[in-house]
Amino acid sequence: MGKVIHVHLTHPMEGTRQRDWYFGSISAVYTVFGAEHIGATKGYLLHAGLSGNGTVITKKAIIKQSTLIRGSRSDKG
């Protein structure tokens, strides 16, 4: 099982209506957003306790880490 970082913007980013974004890591979040978009720096999120399905709420976004559940090839049936 892997992890997934869910970023829910309280207001959509300019140029898109999308509010929900999904990433494979905290570092990947910052390939799309700057700290000004989500209200937190990369360093802050790395130390904010997102592991273990944690949540961080800022004035601009809700950031959650969850477990991504995948099926195995042997589960075909």
Secondary structure, DSSP 4 states (H G I P E B T S, - for coil): -EEEEEEEESSPPTT----EEEESSHHHHHHH--HHHHTS-HHHHHTTT-TTT-EEE-SSEEEEEEEEP---GGG--
